[in-house]
Structure formats: structure tokens, C-alpha cells
Amino acid sequence: MSAKRIYLKSKQLAETQLLLSIRFACLMARQLEHPMQCKKVMERIAQLNQYLHYTQPSQPFFDAYCRKAGMLGTEFVLGVCPTHNKVAVCKLSQLSQQQQHTLTQ
């Protein structure tokens, strides 16, 4: 295996771990109106922000979450604004019907 391929796999593994930790924190905060109100969710988002500040995201991550909202499980969506290094999470039910249709296709 080439060094570039190993690096890409480790980068995608790190991103997957961060996304899973955010999703799990969101699932634990389901009773809240908005997942961003939860301290644990905000801590996990801060970890992702720090990762994105120092690391260029992989192409699959960029395609799924940067400059648009991508699915984070079946109940939540996550979006990244790469120019301002901001991450946001919301419940799928909080999006408009048109936005939901676009995401689930």
C-alpha cells in the first residue's frame, strides 16, 4: 500500500470517529429542542472544528458536509462552512420539507 493511501485511510478514520462521536452526543440530547443546546454536542463540534482547522478534510467528507448539510444518521444533519470553520448540527425534522427531500435523495 502506498503512503498516500494509508494517509487517506487514517484521515477518513479520524473523520468517521469525530462524526460518530457527534452523532452519539446528538442521540443522547434528543430530548432537547435543538442538539446545539447540549454541552456534549458542543464539545464534539469543537473537536471537529479543531481537526478541520489543522487538517484538510478528505474528499468524501468535503463532498458530504462542506458548504451543505449532510446526513448524520437518520435523525440529524451536519453542515460545515469551511471558509469560516463553523460546524452546525440540527434535527432533520427542523428542516423544511424541500430541504429534507434534497438530503434524502
ChimeraX commands (.cxc) that place a marker at each C-alpha (Angstrom):
marker #1 position 0.00,0.00,0.00 radius 0.5
marker #1 position 1.29,3.45,-0.82 radius 0.5
marker #1 position 1.89,6.07,1.87 radius 0.5
marker #1 position -0.78,8.35,0.34 radius 0.5
marker #1 position -3.40,5.59,0.55 radius 0.5
marker #1 position -2.55,4.86,4.20 radius 0.5
marker #1 position -2.75,8.59,4.99 radius 0.5
marker #1 position -6.13,8.88,3.29 radius 0.5
marker #1 position -7.49,5.90,5.19 radius 0.5
marker #1 position -6.26,7.28,8.54 radius 0.5
marker #1 position -7.76,10.67,7.69 radius 0.5
marker #1 position -11.13,9.12,6.85 radius 0.5
marker #1 position -10.96,7.03,10.02 radius 0.5
marker #1 position -10.37,10.16,12.13 radius 0.5
marker #1 position -13.27,11.94,10.42 radius 0.5
marker #1 position -15.56,8.95,10.92 radius 0.5
marker #1 position -14.69,8.79,14.61 radius 0.5
marker #1 position -15.44,12.50,15.01 radius 0.5
marker #1 position -18.76,12.19,13.15 radius 0.5
marker #1 position -19.78,9.17,15.21 radius 0.5
marker #1 position -19.00,10.96,18.46 radius 0.5
marker #1 position -21.12,13.93,17.35 radius 0.5
marker #1 position -23.97,11.63,16.30 radius 0.5
marker #1 position -23.88,9.74,19.59 radius 0.5
marker #1 position -23.92,13.02,21.55 radius 0.5
marker #1 position -26.90,14.17,19.43 radius 0.5
marker #1 position -28.74,10.93,20.17 radius 0.5
marker #1 position -28.17,11.47,23.89 radius 0.5
marker #1 position -29.56,15.02,23.54 radius 0.5
marker #1 position -32.70,14.00,21.63 radius 0.5
marker #1 position -35.00,15.41,24.32 radius 0.5
marker #1 position -33.67,18.93,23.68 radius 0.5
marker #1 position -35.32,21.11,21.07 radius 0.5
marker #1 position -32.02,21.71,19.30 radius 0.5
marker #1 position -28.92,19.46,19.63 radius 0.5
marker #1 position -26.62,22.51,19.69 radius 0.5
marker #1 position -28.03,23.30,23.16 radius 0.5
marker #1 position -26.23,20.26,24.58 radius 0.5
marker #1 position -22.81,20.75,26.17 radius 0.5
marker #1 position -21.53,17.36,24.92 radius 0.5
marker #1 position -22.61,18.10,21.35 radius 0.5
marker #1 position -20.79,21.43,21.51 radius 0.5
marker #1 position -17.65,19.73,22.86 radius 0.5
marker #1 position -17.69,17.22,19.99 radius 0.5
marker #1 position -18.25,20.01,17.46 radius 0.5
marker #1 position -15.29,21.87,18.95 radius 0.5
marker #1 position -13.16,18.75,18.38 radius 0.5
marker #1 position -14.27,18.62,14.75 radius 0.5
marker #1 position -13.58,22.35,14.35 radius 0.5
marker #1 position -10.08,21.85,15.73 radius 0.5
marker #1 position -9.49,18.92,13.39 radius 0.5
marker #1 position -10.68,20.96,10.39 radius 0.5
marker #1 position -8.54,23.92,11.44 radius 0.5
marker #1 position -5.35,21.84,11.23 radius 0.5
marker #1 position -6.28,19.20,8.62 radius 0.5
marker #1 position -7.65,19.38,5.10 radius 0.5
marker #1 position -10.74,17.15,5.06 radius 0.5
marker #1 position -10.85,14.11,2.82 radius 0.5
marker #1 position -12.74,14.42,-0.46 radius 0.5
marker #1 position -15.67,12.21,0.68 radius 0.5
marker #1 position -16.07,14.32,3.84 radius 0.5
marker #1 position -15.88,17.55,1.84 radius 0.5
marker #1 position -18.45,16.29,-0.68 radius 0.5
marker #1 position -20.87,15.20,2.05 radius 0.5
marker #1 position -20.68,18.04,4.61 radius 0.5
marker #1 position -18.82,21.13,3.37 radius 0.5
marker #1 position -20.89,24.06,2.11 radius 0.5
marker #1 position -24.05,21.98,2.55 radius 0.5
marker #1 position -25.82,19.86,5.13 radius 0.5
marker #1 position -25.24,16.12,5.03 radius 0.5
marker #1 position -27.00,13.32,6.84 radius 0.5
marker #1 position -25.68,12.33,10.24 radius 0.5
marker #1 position -27.61,9.13,10.84 radius 0.5
marker #1 position -31.36,9.17,10.23 radius 0.5
marker #1 position -32.39,11.99,12.59 radius 0.5
marker #1 position -29.72,14.68,12.28 radius 0.5
marker #1 position -27.90,16.72,9.66 radius 0.5
marker #1 position -24.46,18.30,9.89 radius 0.5
marker #1 position -23.06,21.13,7.81 radius 0.5
marker #1 position -19.60,22.70,7.63 radius 0.5
marker #1 position -18.75,26.17,6.39 radius 0.5
marker #1 position -15.06,25.69,5.50 radius 0.5
marker #1 position -14.31,29.38,4.95 radius 0.5
marker #1 position -15.41,30.31,8.48 radius 0.5
marker #1 position -14.54,26.94,10.07 radius 0.5
marker #1 position -18.05,26.58,11.54 radius 0.5
marker #1 position -19.93,23.33,12.11 radius 0.5
marker #1 position -23.66,23.16,12.79 radius 0.5
marker #1 position -25.97,20.27,13.64 radius 0.5
marker #1 position -29.76,20.24,13.61 radius 0.5
marker #1 position -32.58,17.73,13.67 radius 0.5
marker #1 position -33.84,16.60,10.29 radius 0.5
marker #1 position -37.37,17.45,11.45 radius 0.5
marker #1 position -36.33,21.11,11.80 radius 0.5
marker #1 position -35.56,21.44,8.10 radius 0.5
marker #1 position -38.18,22.37,5.56 radius 0.5
marker #1 position -39.82,19.61,3.51 radius 0.5
marker #1 position -37.90,20.68,0.39 radius 0.5
marker #1 position -34.57,20.54,2.22 radius 0.5
marker #1 position -35.43,17.09,3.62 radius 0.5
marker #1 position -36.29,15.79,0.15 radius 0.5
marker #1 position -32.95,17.04,-1.22 radius 0.5
marker #1 position -30.98,15.39,1.59 radius 0.5
marker #1 position -32.66,12.01,1.48 radius 0.5
marker #1 position -32.25,11.54,-2.28 radius 0.5
marker link #1:1,2 radius 0.2
marker link #1:2,3 radius 0.2
marker link #1:3,4 radius 0.2
marker link #1:4,5 radius 0.2
marker link #1:5,6 radius 0.2
marker link #1:6,7 radius 0.2
marker link #1:7,8 radius 0.2
marker link #1:8,9 radius 0.2
marker link #1:9,10 radius 0.2
marker link #1:10,11 radius 0.2
marker link #1:11,12 radius 0.2
marker link #1:12,13 radius 0.2
marker link #1:13,14 radius 0.2
marker link #1:14,15 radius 0.2
marker link #1:15,16 radius 0.2
marker link #1:16,17 radius 0.2
marker link #1:17,18 radius 0.2
marker link #1:18,19 radius 0.2
marker link #1:19,20 radius 0.2
marker link #1:20,21 radius 0.2
marker link #1:21,22 radius 0.2
marker link #1:22,23 radius 0.2
marker link #1:23,24 radius 0.2
marker link #1:24,25 radius 0.2
marker link #1:25,26 radius 0.2
marker link #1:26,27 radius 0.2
marker link #1:27,28 radius 0.2
marker link #1:28,29 radius 0.2
marker link #1:29,30 radius 0.2
marker link #1:30,31 radius 0.2
marker link #1:31,32 radius 0.2
marker link #1:32,33 radius 0.2
marker link #1:33,34 radius 0.2
marker link #1:34,35 radius 0.2
marker link #1:35,36 radius 0.2
marker link #1:36,37 radius 0.2
marker link #1:37,38 radius 0.2
marker link #1:38,39 radius 0.2
marker link #1:39,40 radius 0.2
marker link #1:40,41 radius 0.2
marker link #1:41,42 radius 0.2
marker link #1:42,43 radius 0.2
marker link #1:43,44 radius 0.2
marker link #1:44,45 radius 0.2
marker link #1:45,46 radius 0.2
marker link #1:46,47 radius 0.2
marker link #1:47,48 radius 0.2
marker link #1:48,49 radius 0.2
marker link #1:49,50 radius 0.2
marker link #1:50,51 radius 0.2
marker link #1:51,52 radius 0.2
marker link #1:52,53 radius 0.2
marker link #1:53,54 radius 0.2
marker link #1:54,55 radius 0.2
marker link #1:55,56 radius 0.2
marker link #1:56,57 radius 0.2
marker link #1:57,58 radius 0.2
marker link #1:58,59 radius 0.2
marker link #1:59,60 radius 0.2
marker link #1:60,61 radius 0.2
marker link #1:61,62 radius 0.2
marker link #1:62,63 radius 0.2
marker link #1:63,64 radius 0.2
marker link #1:64,65 radius 0.2
marker link #1:65,66 radius 0.2
marker link #1:66,67 radius 0.2
marker link #1:67,68 radius 0.2
marker link #1:68,69 radius 0.2
marker link #1:69,70 radius 0.2
marker link #1:70,71 radius 0.2
marker link #1:71,72 radius 0.2
marker link #1:72,73 radius 0.2
marker link #1:73,74 radius 0.2
marker link #1:74,75 radius 0.2
marker link #1:75,76 radius 0.2
marker link #1:76,77 radius 0.2
marker link #1:77,78 radius 0.2
marker link #1:78,79 radius 0.2
marker link #1:79,80 radius 0.2
marker link #1:80,81 radius 0.2
marker link #1:81,82 radius 0.2
marker link #1:82,83 radius 0.2
marker link #1:83,84 radius 0.2
marker link #1:84,85 radius 0.2
marker link #1:85,86 radius 0.2
marker link #1:86,87 radius 0.2
marker link #1:87,88 radius 0.2
marker link #1:88,89 radius 0.2
marker link #1:89,90 radius 0.2
marker link #1:90,91 radius 0.2
marker link #1:91,92 radius 0.2
marker link #1:92,93 radius 0.2
marker link #1:93,94 radius 0.2
marker link #1:94,95 radius 0.2
marker link #1:95,96 radius 0.2
marker link #1:96,97 radius 0.2
marker link #1:97,98 radius 0.2
marker link #1:98,99 radius 0.2
marker link #1:99,100 radius 0.2
marker link #1:100,101 radius 0.2
marker link #1:101,102 radius 0.2
marker link #1:102,103 radius 0.2
marker link #1:103,104 radius 0.2
marker link #1:104,105 radius 0.2
view
